[in-house]
């Protein structure tokens, strides 16, 4: 059982978003687990819930899984929106996987920075290579800083450029 489940509030496009995310993750290179919609409960006319009549037929709770991670979603109207303060971090094995997720998810070019992007629903994602943490935490601070400096110049992460920044940095004189 998963102890913590992210719950996503959409205006009125929860079902579209769930289908979109499931399709994206099921098409991913290096997919290890199936992504799927587990279940959907819908608003009904006359339901004792705020705004239920206006949202009849829409998602009151939707459960879906992306690469084994469970999520819940609902259509709650335009009261709340997503912000960059919350994002989902996708670890990628290689540049092919970074490119895949970037091309499928990125919908707001002006929001792109350092591996972060925003999708067509306003949700923020971080598309990051697995090796980045290792490079940034290298015991040699000069190498780690060189990688950080290179990353800060990027929108979509370029693994080759990060590796070059690491390898070309002079060894520190600790």
N, CA and C of each residue as an Amber inpcrd file, in Angstrom:
protein
   522
   0.8360000  -1.1880000   0.0000000   0.0000000   0.0000000   0.0000000
   0.8800000   1.2510000   0.0000000   0.5230000   2.1920000  -0.8150000
   1.2310000   3.4690000  -0.8880000   0.6780000   4.3850000   0.2030000
   1.5250000   4.9070000   1.0540000   1.0980000   5.7100000   2.1990000
   0.6360000   7.1120000   1.8040000   1.3220000   7.7280000   0.8410000
   1.0000000   9.0930000   0.4280000   0.6360000   9.0710000  -1.0560000
  -0.5030000   9.6580000  -1.3830000  -0.9710000   9.7190000  -2.7660000
  -1.2010000  11.1740000  -3.1590000  -0.4880000  11.6670000  -4.1690000
  -0.7580000  13.0300000  -4.6420000  -2.1970000  13.1370000  -5.1640000
  -2.8600000  14.2160000  -4.8160000  -4.2500000  14.4560000  -5.2200000
  -4.2640000  15.7240000  -6.0690000  -4.7190000  15.6100000  -7.3000000
  -4.6650000  16.7190000  -8.2530000  -6.0510000  17.2930000  -8.5100000
  -6.1880000  18.5790000  -8.3140000  -7.4530000  19.2990000  -8.5140000
  -7.4170000  19.9530000  -9.8930000  -8.3150000  19.5340000 -10.7580000
  -8.4450000  20.1350000 -12.0840000  -9.7280000  20.9500000 -12.1280000
  -9.7850000  21.8990000 -13.0290000 -10.9980000  22.6820000 -13.2350000
 -12.1030000  21.7300000 -13.7030000 -11.9610000  21.2000000 -14.9080000
 -12.9580000  20.2570000 -15.4230000 -12.3380000  19.2780000 -16.4230000
 -11.0050000  19.0880000 -16.3580000 -10.3600000  18.2120000 -17.3260000
  -9.6000000  17.0470000 -16.6880000 -10.0630000  16.5750000 -15.5350000
  -9.3780000  15.4760000 -14.8370000  -9.3030000  14.2170000 -15.6910000
 -10.4030000  13.8460000 -16.3260000 -10.3940000  12.6110000 -17.1200000
  -9.4650000  12.7400000 -18.3280000  -9.4950000  13.8780000 -18.9830000
  -8.5800000  14.1180000 -20.1080000  -7.1340000  14.0330000 -19.6330000
  -6.8320000  14.6390000 -18.4930000  -5.4740000  14.6230000 -17.9480000
  -5.0450000  13.2040000 -17.5830000  -5.9090000  12.4570000 -16.9130000
  -5.5600000  11.0890000 -16.5380000  -5.2380000  10.2570000 -17.7800000
  -6.0790000  10.3540000 -18.7950000  -5.8320000   9.6090000 -20.0380000
  -4.5220000  10.0410000 -20.6890000  -4.2800000  11.3400000 -20.7130000
  -3.0510000  11.8720000 -21.2990000  -1.8160000  11.3310000 -20.5720000
  -1.7960000  11.4490000 -19.2400000  -0.6310000  11.0030000 -18.4710000
  -0.4100000   9.4960000 -18.6220000  -1.4750000   8.7110000 -18.5840000
  -1.3500000   7.2610000 -18.7440000  -0.7470000   6.9440000 -20.1110000
  -1.2350000   7.5990000 -21.1620000  -0.6880000   7.3700000 -22.5050000
   0.7910000   7.7530000 -22.5730000   1.1530000   8.8950000 -21.9920000
   2.5500000   9.3390000 -22.0130000   3.4400000   8.3130000 -21.3200000
   3.0700000   7.9020000 -20.1270000   3.9280000   6.9900000 -19.3730000
   3.9360000   5.5780000 -19.9640000   2.8460000   5.1580000 -20.5770000
   2.8450000   3.8350000 -21.2140000   3.6970000   3.8050000 -22.4750000
   3.9290000   4.9440000 -23.0960000   4.7550000   4.9960000 -24.2960000
   6.2170000   5.2740000 -24.0250000   6.5850000   5.4240000 -22.7680000
   7.9430000   5.8380000 -22.4090000   8.9840000   4.7630000 -22.7010000
  10.1690000   5.2010000 -23.1420000  11.2780000   4.2560000 -23.2480000
  11.6130000   3.7430000 -21.8360000  12.0960000   2.5640000 -21.7370000
  12.5140000   1.9630000 -20.4570000  11.3570000   1.7800000 -19.4740000
  10.1290000   1.7140000 -19.9940000   8.9660000   1.5340000 -19.1210000
   9.1300000   0.2450000 -18.3180000   8.9530000   0.3370000 -17.0090000
   9.0980000  -0.8260000 -16.1340000   7.7600000  -1.2990000 -15.5730000
   6.8130000  -0.3930000 -15.4620000   5.5000000  -0.7400000 -14.9290000
   4.4180000  -0.1230000 -15.7990000   3.2970000  -0.8000000 -15.8580000
   2.1530000  -0.3140000 -16.6230000   1.5250000   0.8850000 -15.9060000
   1.0660000   1.8270000 -16.6920000   0.3100000   2.9580000 -16.1550000
  -1.1390000   2.7300000 -16.5440000  -2.0580000   3.1210000 -15.6650000
  -3.4700000   2.8110000 -15.9350000  -4.4040000   3.6750000 -15.1130000
  -5.6310000   3.7590000 -15.6010000  -6.7040000   4.3560000 -14.8110000
  -7.3090000   3.2240000 -13.9910000  -7.3680000   3.4130000 -12.6920000
  -7.8760000   2.3790000 -11.7870000  -9.3850000   2.4880000 -11.6530000
  -9.8940000   3.7050000 -11.5470000 -11.3300000   3.8880000 -11.4090000
 -11.7170000   5.3510000 -11.4360000 -12.9800000   5.5850000 -11.8170000
 -13.5100000   6.9450000 -11.8670000 -14.9100000   6.9530000 -11.2640000
 -15.1480000   7.8750000 -10.3320000 -16.4940000   8.1450000  -9.8170000
 -16.8840000   9.5210000 -10.3460000 -18.1550000   9.6720000 -10.7120000
 -18.5910000  10.9080000 -11.3710000 -19.6340000  11.6600000 -10.5440000
 -19.6490000  12.9760000 -10.7390000 -20.7000000  13.8030000 -10.1550000
 -22.0270000  13.4050000 -10.8140000 -23.0950000  13.4770000 -10.0250000
 -24.4340000  13.2220000 -10.5560000 -25.3260000  14.4020000 -10.2150000
 -26.2930000  14.6760000 -11.0710000 -27.2640000  15.7440000 -10.7800000
 -27.9650000  15.4170000  -9.4640000 -28.1790000  16.4480000  -8.6670000
 -28.8670000  16.2600000  -7.3950000 -27.9700000  15.7580000  -6.2770000
 -26.7190000  15.4970000  -6.5710000 -25.7660000  15.0210000  -5.5690000
 -25.5470000  16.1090000  -4.5250000 -25.3990000  15.7350000  -3.2810000
 -25.1870000  16.7030000  -2.2040000 -23.6990000  17.0570000  -2.1170000
 -23.2310000  17.7940000  -3.1250000 -21.8390000  18.2560000  -3.1640000
 -21.8310000  19.6310000  -3.8190000 -21.0000000  20.5500000  -3.3250000
 -20.9620000  21.8880000  -3.9100000 -20.6730000  21.8440000  -5.4130000
 -21.5300000  22.4800000  -6.2070000 -21.3280000  22.5690000  -7.6510000
 -21.6190000  21.3060000  -8.4240000 -22.2040000  20.3020000  -7.7790000
 -22.4080000  18.9990000  -8.4150000 -23.2530000  19.0910000  -9.6800000
 -24.3230000  19.8860000  -9.6560000 -25.1750000  19.9620000 -10.8470000
 -24.4060000  20.5030000 -12.0530000 -23.5710000  21.5170000 -11.8430000
 -22.7950000  22.0960000 -12.9420000 -21.7140000  21.1310000 -13.4360000
 -21.2850000  20.2120000 -12.5710000 -20.2190000  19.2740000 -12.9300000
 -20.7510000  17.8610000 -13.2210000 -22.0490000  17.7160000 -13.3790000
 -22.6430000  16.3900000 -13.6230000 -21.9000000  15.6760000 -14.7480000
 -21.5020000  14.4360000 -14.4810000 -20.7790000  13.6270000 -15.4500000
 -19.2720000  13.7740000 -15.3670000 -18.8080000  14.7920000 -14.6690000
 -17.3660000  15.0070000 -14.5250000 -16.8170000  14.1530000 -13.3750000
 -15.5070000  14.1660000 -13.2060000 -14.8290000  13.3120000 -12.2360000
 -14.8980000  13.9060000 -10.8310000 -15.5220000  13.1630000  -9.9000000
 -15.4840000  13.5720000  -8.4930000 -14.2700000  12.9240000  -7.8310000
 -13.9250000  11.7220000  -8.2170000 -12.6410000  11.1160000  -7.8440000
 -12.2020000  10.1830000  -8.9590000 -10.9740000  10.3580000  -9.3490000
 -10.3590000   9.4750000 -10.3290000  -9.0660000   8.9550000  -9.7430000
  -8.8510000   7.6620000  -9.8650000  -7.6250000   7.0470000  -9.3640000
  -6.8690000   6.5200000 -10.5740000  -5.5880000   6.8760000 -10.6530000
  -4.7660000   6.3840000 -11.7450000  -3.3470000   6.1480000 -11.2580000
  -2.6090000   5.3460000 -12.0200000  -1.2330000   5.0250000 -11.6750000
  -0.3220000   5.3470000 -12.8430000   0.8060000   5.9710000 -12.5260000
   1.8410000   6.2590000 -13.5050000   3.1120000   5.5700000 -13.0450000
   3.5620000   4.5980000 -13.8100000   4.7950000   3.8550000 -13.4820000
   4.7650000   3.3360000 -12.0390000   3.6090000   2.8740000 -11.5990000
   3.4820000   2.3130000 -10.2620000   3.1330000   3.3160000  -9.1720000
   3.1780000   4.5960000  -9.4590000   2.8370000   5.6520000  -8.4890000
   1.3570000   5.9740000  -8.6090000   0.6320000   5.8440000  -7.5190000
  -0.8050000   6.1250000  -7.5310000  -1.0550000   7.6190000  -7.3470000
  -2.0650000   8.1080000  -8.0590000  -2.5240000   9.4940000  -7.9790000
  -4.0430000   9.4900000  -7.8690000  -4.5770000  10.5780000  -7.3480000
  -6.0210000  10.8030000  -7.3860000  -6.2480000  12.1580000  -8.0400000
  -7.4120000  12.2830000  -8.6850000  -7.7410000  13.5370000  -9.3560000
  -9.2260000  13.8110000  -9.2010000  -9.5860000  15.0770000  -9.3460000
 -10.9890000  15.4430000  -9.3730000 -11.1690000  16.6950000 -10.2050000
 -12.3860000  16.8820000 -10.6730000 -12.7950000  18.1320000 -11.2870000
 -13.4600000  18.9360000 -10.1820000 -12.8580000  20.0480000  -9.7950000
 -13.4000000  20.8310000  -8.7000000 -13.7640000  22.2520000  -9.0810000
 -13.6530000  22.5650000 -10.3790000 -13.9190000  23.9340000 -10.8010000
 -12.6640000  24.7730000 -10.7050000 -12.7550000  26.0430000 -11.0780000
 -11.5700000  26.9080000 -11.1890000 -11.0980000  27.5460000  -9.8770000
 -11.4950000  26.9920000  -8.7570000 -11.1550000  27.5960000  -7.4610000
  -9.6490000  27.5590000  -7.1950000  -9.0130000  26.4130000  -7.4850000
  -7.5770000  26.2480000  -7.2390000  -6.8760000  25.8830000  -8.5370000
  -5.6240000  26.3200000  -8.6730000  -4.8290000  25.9850000  -9.8520000
  -3.4560000  25.4950000  -9.4000000  -2.7620000  24.8390000 -10.3040000
  -1.4180000  24.3490000 -10.0120000  -0.4240000  25.5080000 -10.0220000
   0.6300000  25.3580000  -9.2340000   1.7380000  26.3050000  -9.2600000
   3.0430000  25.5170000  -9.3350000   4.1290000  26.2150000  -9.6310000
   5.4380000  25.5880000  -9.6840000   5.9330000  25.1480000  -8.3070000
   5.2300000  25.5380000  -7.2540000   5.6370000  25.1410000  -5.9100000
   5.5310000  23.6290000  -5.7190000   4.7630000  22.9740000  -6.5680000
   4.6610000  21.5150000  -6.5480000   4.9790000  21.0120000  -7.9440000
   5.8570000  20.0210000  -8.0170000   6.1960000  19.4320000  -9.3110000
   6.4310000  17.9440000  -9.1160000   6.3940000  17.2200000 -10.2180000
   6.6820000  15.7900000 -10.1910000   8.0070000  15.5550000 -10.8740000
   8.8650000  14.8250000 -10.1910000  10.2540000  14.5910000 -10.5840000
  10.3250000  13.2370000 -11.2840000  10.6730000  13.2560000 -12.5650000
  10.7660000  12.0260000 -13.3560000  12.2470000  11.7460000 -13.6070000
  12.7560000  10.6480000 -13.0300000  14.1500000  10.2640000 -13.2440000
  14.2630000   9.4970000 -14.5540000  15.1780000   9.9370000 -15.3920000
  15.3490000   9.3470000 -16.7250000  16.7020000   8.6560000 -16.8290000
  16.7100000   7.5130000 -17.5030000  17.9340000   6.7260000 -17.6480000
  18.9040000   7.3040000 -18.6580000  18.3820000   7.9490000 -19.7060000
  19.2570000   8.4320000 -20.7670000  18.6090000   9.6160000 -21.4860000
  19.3320000  10.1720000 -22.4590000  18.8380000  11.3430000 -23.1860000
  17.5800000  11.0150000 -23.9790000  17.4860000   9.8070000 -24.4810000
  16.2910000   9.3930000 -25.2360000  15.0470000   9.5200000 -24.3590000
  15.1630000   9.1080000 -23.1140000  14.0200000   9.1810000 -22.2010000
  13.7270000  10.6350000 -21.8180000  14.7710000  11.4290000 -21.6000000
  14.5730000  12.8590000 -21.3180000  13.8330000  13.5060000 -22.4840000
  14.3100000  13.2700000 -23.7010000  13.6930000  13.8510000 -24.8940000
  12.2400000  13.4140000 -25.0320000  11.9750000  12.1380000 -24.7620000
  10.6120000  11.6120000 -24.8830000   9.6570000  12.3690000 -23.9500000
   9.9790000  12.3860000 -22.6520000   9.0840000  13.0420000 -21.6920000
   8.9800000  14.5410000 -21.9730000  10.0930000  15.1660000 -22.3240000
  10.0840000  16.5970000 -22.6100000   9.1420000  16.9030000 -23.7700000
   9.2810000  16.1430000 -24.8460000   8.4630000  16.3770000 -26.0350000
   6.9880000  16.0910000 -25.7880000   6.6820000  15.1310000 -24.9530000
   5.2840000  14.7850000 -24.6630000   4.6330000  15.7410000 -23.6750000
   5.3960000  16.2130000 -22.6930000   4.7930000  16.9850000 -21.5950000
   4.9030000  18.5040000 -21.7330000   5.9840000  19.0080000 -22.2920000
   6.1930000  20.4480000 -22.2850000   5.1940000  21.1760000 -23.1870000
   4.4890000  22.1460000 -22.6020000   3.4760000  22.9040000 -23.3450000
   3.5870000  24.4150000 -23.1190000   4.4880000  24.8410000 -22.2390000
   4.6250000  26.2680000 -21.9190000   6.1170000  26.6160000 -21.9790000
   6.6380000  26.9340000 -23.1800000   8.0800000  27.1650000 -23.3280000
   8.6680000  28.1840000 -22.3540000   7.9140000  29.2190000 -22.0120000
   8.4480000  30.2300000 -21.0970000   8.6030000  29.7100000 -19.6710000
   8.0350000  28.5540000 -19.3510000   8.1640000  27.9660000 -18.0110000
   9.3400000  27.0000000 -17.9200000  10.0160000  26.7470000 -19.0280000
  11.1030000  25.7740000 -19.0560000  12.3830000  26.3450000 -18.4570000
  12.9720000  25.6130000 -17.5220000  14.2460000  26.0120000 -16.9250000
  14.8190000  24.8650000 -16.1190000  16.0800000  24.5610000 -16.3410000
  16.8300000  23.5910000 -15.5300000  16.1290000  22.2360000 -15.4150000
  15.5150000  21.7880000 -16.4920000  14.8330000  20.5000000 -16.4640000
  13.3810000  20.5630000 -16.0300000  12.8960000  21.7570000 -15.6720000
  11.4990000  21.9330000 -15.2710000  10.6820000  22.3130000 -16.4910000
   9.4520000  21.8240000 -16.5380000   8.5280000  22.1990000 -17.5940000
   7.1200000  22.2450000 -17.0260000   6.2210000  22.8100000 -17.8040000
   4.8150000  22.8680000 -17.4160000   4.0170000  22.2300000 -18.5440000
   3.0550000  21.3620000 -18.1840000   2.2640000  20.6810000 -19.2070000
   1.0080000  21.4780000 -19.5630000   0.2110000  20.9310000 -20.4680000
  -0.9630000  21.6500000 -20.9650000  -2.0580000  21.8390000 -19.9180000
  -1.9430000  21.1580000 -18.7850000  -2.9060000  21.3230000 -17.7000000
  -2.3810000  22.2610000 -16.6120000  -1.1490000  22.7490000 -16.7840000
  -0.5540000  23.6610000 -15.8110000   0.2670000  22.9790000 -14.7350000
   0.4080000  21.6570000 -14.8270000   1.1730000  20.9000000 -13.8380000
   2.6530000  20.9520000 -14.1810000   3.4990000  21.1600000 -13.1710000
   4.9440000  21.2450000 -13.3750000   5.6010000  19.8890000 -13.1740000
   6.5930000  19.6290000 -14.0130000   7.3560000  18.3800000 -13.9870000
   8.8400000  18.7150000 -14.0310000   9.6430000  17.8580000 -13.4260000
  11.0910000  17.9350000 -13.5560000  11.5310000  16.6700000 -14.2920000
  12.1590000  16.8410000 -15.4470000  12.6050000  15.7220000 -16.2640000
  14.1260000  15.6750000 -16.1390000  14.6070000  14.7660000 -15.3090000
  15.9860000  14.8100000 -14.8240000  16.6810000  13.4560000 -15.0170000
  17.9320000  13.4710000 -15.4770000  18.6620000  12.2060000 -15.6000000
  19.0600000  11.6630000 -14.2240000  19.0340000  10.3500000 -14.0940000
  19.4220000   9.7060000 -12.8190000  20.8120000  10.1390000 -12.3740000
  21.7040000  10.3540000 -13.3220000  23.0980000  10.6590000 -13.0130000
  23.2970000  12.0670000 -12.4340000  22.3160000  12.9400000 -12.5630000
  22.5060000  14.3260000 -12.1190000  22.8520000  14.4200000 -10.6320000
  22.1360000  13.7030000  -9.7980000  22.4230000  13.7450000  -8.3550000
  23.8480000  13.3300000  -8.0400000  24.3130000  12.3150000  -8.7260000
  25.6800000  11.8300000  -8.5370000  26.6960000  12.9060000  -8.9360000
  26.4570000  13.5510000 -10.0740000  27.3730000  14.5960000 -10.5360000
  27.3680000  15.8130000  -9.6070000  26.1860000  16.2150000  -9.1540000
  26.0810000  17.3930000  -8.2890000  26.6180000  17.1400000  -6.8790000
  26.6860000  15.8750000  -6.4890000  27.1800000  15.5220000  -5.1560000
  28.5870000  14.9350000  -5.2020000  29.2900000  15.1860000  -6.2920000
  30.6560000  14.6920000  -6.4100000  31.4880000  15.2500000  -5.2620000
  32.3860000  14.4530000  -4.6980000  33.2180000  14.9580000  -3.5970000
  34.1260000  16.1180000  -4.0100000  34.3630000  16.2580000  -5.3150000
  35.1760000  17.3790000  -5.7950000  34.2380000  18.5600000  -6.0470000
  34.2750000  19.5950000  -5.2040000  33.3370000  20.7150000  -5.3400000
  33.4840000  21.4770000  -6.6590000  34.6610000  21.5100000  -7.2440000
  34.8580000  22.2120000  -8.5140000  34.0840000  21.4970000  -9.6150000
  34.1490000  20.1780000  -9.6390000  33.4170000  19.4040000 -10.6360000
  31.9080000  19.5600000 -10.4300000  31.4710000  19.4610000  -9.1850000
  30.0420000  19.5920000  -8.8790000  29.5410000  20.9830000  -9.2800000
  30.3020000  22.0190000  -8.9880000  29.9020000  23.3840000  -9.3470000
  29.8900000  23.5880000 -10.8560000  30.7870000  22.9460000 -11.5600000
  30.8260000  23.0430000 -13.0150000  29.5580000  22.4330000 -13.6220000
  29.1230000  21.3160000 -13.0700000  27.8820000  20.6800000 -13.5310000
  26.6880000  21.5840000 -13.2160000  26.6450000  22.1400000 -12.0140000
  25.5420000  23.0290000 -11.6330000  25.4940000  24.2430000 -12.5670000
  26.6320000  24.8360000 -12.8380000  26.6950000  26.0010000 -13.7260000
  26.1640000  25.6480000 -15.1120000  26.5390000  24.4930000 -15.6310000
  26.0600000  24.0570000 -16.9530000  24.5500000  23.8310000 -16.9220000
  24.0680000  23.1820000 -15.8710000  22.6380000  22.8900000 -15.7670000
  21.8060000  24.1720000 -15.6970000  22.2920000  25.1700000 -14.9970000
  21.5480000  26.4180000 -14.8340000  21.3740000  27.1760000 -16.1510000
  22.1470000  26.8220000 -17.1590000  22.0260000  27.4480000 -18.4780000
  21.0260000  26.7140000 -19.3770000  20.5610000  25.5690000 -18.9250000
  19.7210000  24.7120000 -19.7710000  18.2380000  24.9060000 -19.5160000
  17.4650000  24.6140000 -20.5160000  16.0230000  24.4390000 -20.3650000
  15.8190000  22.9390000 -20.2050000  15.8480000  22.2040000 -21.3120000
  15.8230000  20.7400000 -21.2520000  17.2420000  20.2740000 -20.9200000
  17.3620000  19.3000000 -20.0460000  18.6690000  18.8060000 -19.6410000
  19.3320000  18.0560000 -20.7990000  20.6160000  18.3900000 -20.9980000
  21.4320000  17.7320000 -22.0100000  22.5030000  16.9480000 -21.2610000
  22.3440000  15.6290000 -21.2300000  23.2600000  14.7870000 -20.4460000
  24.7010000  14.8800000 -20.9400000  24.8910000  14.9640000 -22.2510000
  26.2470000  15.0370000 -22.8070000  26.9310000  16.3220000 -22.3280000
  26.2080000  17.4370000 -22.3460000  26.7750000  18.7110000 -21.8990000
  27.1020000  18.6770000 -20.4030000  26.2800000  18.0210000 -19.6080000
  26.5750000  17.8930000 -18.1720000  27.8350000  17.0650000 -17.9560000
  27.9420000  15.9640000 -18.6930000  29.1060000  15.0880000 -18.5690000
  30.3750000  15.8230000 -19.0010000  30.2670000  16.6090000 -20.0810000
  31.4170000  17.3920000 -20.5410000  31.8280000  18.4310000 -19.5070000
  30.8620000  19.0940000 -18.8990000  31.1680000  20.0850000 -17.8480000
  31.8940000  19.4050000 -16.6920000  31.4630000  18.2230000 -16.3610000
  32.0850000  17.4580000 -15.2770000  33.5250000  17.0800000 -15.6330000
  33.6790000  16.5270000 -16.8260000  35.0030000  16.0260000 -17.2320000
  35.9960000  17.1490000 -17.5130000  35.5260000  18.2930000 -17.9610000
  36.4210000  19.4000000 -18.3100000  36.7700000  20.2930000 -17.1080000
  36.0800000  20.0990000 -16.0020000  36.3820000  20.9110000 -14.8240000
  37.7220000  20.4830000 -14.2510000  38.5590000  21.4410000 -13.8810000
  39.8260000  21.0590000 -13.2770000  39.5970000  20.4420000 -11.9050000
  40.4310000  19.5260000 -11.5410000  40.3050000  18.9080000 -10.2190000
  40.5840000  19.9720000  -9.1620000  39.8400000  19.9150000  -8.0750000
  40.0730000  20.9130000  -7.0220000  41.3810000  20.5960000  -6.3060000
  41.9020000  21.6010000  -5.6600000  43.1720000  21.4320000  -4.9430000
  42.9030000  21.3830000  -3.4430000  42.0080000  20.4900000  -3.0500000
  41.6230000  20.3820000  -1.6390000  42.8170000  20.1010000  -0.7580000
